[in-house]
Amino acid sequence: MSRHPNGSETLESFNNTTEGIITYTTRGYVSVIMTSGNSTLRPPHLLWPPRANDSDTDWALIGRSIMSYTTQFHINKDLPASQIHGQVLHGPIDIANVPSLVGTMLVRNYTVEHRDGNEYLLLQTPRENATSRSDISWRRIA
């Protein structure tokens, strides 16, 4: 649980065991899905489609531990940018599992890094009402 300066608290569903995939297309679209690596937030007995006797509480845990959206993206031309560093704008969001994200713009500072023989895309996301940020590292797979 994180406590913010305004007194609100946030459940920390995502951490260094988070799994996901981000896909950027040559036509200017991005698709993101992340799920928590915290197994207590992902009841293993749930199946798709949901069954009538499934617990709403269990499905609520799933909802707290998944983040997904798709939209167009572009590089912020108001800031210096290269193939290594810059700022990418996702949005306005077209489709998202969290309805309040639809229509919003997500700002991500990016850095491309090479380590351990792999290429990584580091996306840095400012946290609202906090002085810290969330760093998400994506390993290139294709």
C-alpha positions as CSV (number, residue, x, y, z in Angstrom):
1,M,0.0,0.0,0.0
2,S,1.3,3.5,-0.9
3,R,0.2,6.6,1.0
4,H,0.0,9.8,-1.1
5,P,0.6,13.3,0.2
6,N,-3.2,14.0,0.0
7,G,-3.8,11.1,2.5
8,S,-5.2,8.6,-0.1
9,E,-3.8,5.1,-0.4
10,T,-3.1,2.9,-3.4
11,L,-2.9,-0.9,-3.5
12,E,0.5,-1.8,-4.9
13,S,-0.6,-4.4,-7.5
14,F,2.4,-4.0,-9.7
15,N,6.0,-4.6,-8.7
16,N,9.2,-6.0,-10.0
17,T,7.4,-9.3,-10.8
18,T,4.9,-7.7,-13.1
19,E,4.4,-9.4,-16.4
20,G,3.2,-7.9,-19.7
21,I,3.8,-7.0,-23.2
22,I,3.8,-3.6,-25.1
23,T,3.5,-3.5,-28.8
24,Y,4.2,-0.5,-31.0
25,T,3.2,-0.8,-34.7
26,T,4.7,0.9,-37.7
27,R,1.3,2.5,-38.2
28,G,1.5,4.4,-35.0
29,Y,-0.5,2.3,-32.6
30,V,0.4,0.9,-29.2
31,S,-1.1,-1.9,-27.2
32,V,-0.3,-2.5,-23.5
33,I,-1.2,-5.3,-21.1
34,M,0.3,-5.8,-17.7
35,T,-0.6,-8.1,-14.9
36,S,0.6,-8.4,-11.4
37,G,3.2,-11.0,-10.5
38,N,1.5,-11.2,-7.0
39,S,-0.2,-14.5,-7.1
40,T,-2.6,-13.6,-4.3
41,L,-4.2,-11.1,-6.7
42,R,-4.7,-13.7,-9.4
43,P,-6.9,-16.5,-8.2
44,P,-5.8,-19.6,-10.2
45,H,-9.2,-21.3,-10.2
46,L,-11.0,-18.6,-12.3
47,L,-11.8,-19.5,-15.9
48,W,-13.0,-17.6,-19.0
49,P,-15.8,-17.0,-19.5
50,P,-16.8,-16.4,-15.8
51,R,-19.0,-19.1,-14.2
52,A,-22.2,-18.2,-12.3
53,N,-20.8,-19.5,-9.0
54,D,-17.5,-17.5,-9.3
55,S,-16.9,-15.0,-6.5
56,D,-17.2,-11.4,-7.4
57,T,-14.4,-10.8,-4.8
58,D,-12.1,-13.1,-6.7
59,W,-12.9,-11.3,-10.0
60,A,-12.4,-7.9,-8.3
61,L,-8.8,-9.0,-7.4
62,I,-8.2,-9.7,-11.1
63,G,-9.5,-6.2,-11.9
64,R,-7.0,-4.7,-9.5
65,S,-4.1,-6.5,-11.0
66,I,-4.5,-6.0,-14.7
67,M,-3.8,-2.8,-16.8
68,S,-4.5,-2.8,-20.5
69,Y,-5.1,-0.2,-23.2
70,T,-4.7,0.5,-26.9
71,T,-4.4,3.8,-28.7
72,Q,-2.3,5.8,-31.1
73,F,1.1,7.1,-30.0
74,H,3.5,9.8,-31.1
75,I,6.8,11.3,-30.0
76,N,6.4,14.6,-28.3
77,K,7.9,17.1,-30.8
78,D,7.9,19.9,-28.2
79,L,10.9,18.2,-26.4
80,P,14.3,17.1,-27.6
81,A,14.1,13.5,-28.8
82,S,16.3,10.8,-30.4
83,Q,16.1,7.0,-30.9
84,I,17.6,6.7,-27.4
85,H,15.8,9.3,-25.3
86,G,12.6,11.4,-25.5
87,Q,9.0,11.5,-24.5
88,V,6.2,9.4,-26.1
89,L,2.6,10.2,-25.8
90,H,0.0,7.4,-25.7
91,G,-3.4,8.7,-26.5
92,P,-5.9,9.9,-26.2
93,I,-6.7,6.4,-25.1
94,D,-9.2,4.6,-27.3
95,I,-9.9,1.4,-25.4
96,A,-8.9,0.5,-21.8
97,N,-9.9,-2.0,-19.1
98,V,-10.2,1.0,-16.7
99,P,-13.0,3.2,-18.2
100,S,-11.6,6.5,-16.7
101,L,-8.5,6.1,-18.9
102,V,-10.5,6.4,-22.2
103,G,-9.9,9.8,-23.7
104,T,-6.8,10.6,-21.5
105,M,-3.2,11.1,-22.7
106,L,-0.5,9.1,-21.0
107,V,2.9,10.7,-21.0
108,R,6.0,8.4,-20.9
109,N,9.6,9.5,-20.9
110,Y,11.6,6.8,-22.7
111,T,15.2,5.6,-22.7
112,V,16.5,2.7,-24.8
113,E,19.1,0.7,-22.9
114,H,21.4,-2.2,-23.7
115,R,22.4,-4.6,-21.0
116,D,22.9,-8.4,-20.5
117,G,23.0,-8.7,-24.3
118,N,19.4,-7.5,-24.5
119,E,17.7,-4.2,-25.6
120,Y,15.3,-2.6,-23.1
121,L,12.8,0.2,-23.4
122,L,12.5,2.0,-20.1
123,L,9.3,4.0,-19.7
124,Q,9.2,6.5,-16.8
125,T,5.7,7.4,-15.6
126,P,5.2,10.3,-13.2
127,R,3.0,9.3,-10.2
128,E,0.1,11.7,-9.5
129,N,0.4,13.6,-6.3
130,A,3.8,12.2,-5.5
131,T,7.4,13.1,-5.9
132,S,8.4,9.6,-7.2
133,R,7.8,8.0,-10.5
134,S,7.2,4.4,-11.8
135,D,9.9,2.9,-14.0
136,I,8.7,0.2,-16.3
137,S,11.4,-1.8,-18.2
138,W,10.3,-3.7,-21.3
139,R,12.8,-6.3,-22.8
140,R,12.7,-6.4,-26.6
141,I,11.5,-9.8,-27.8
142,A,11.1,-9.2,-31.6
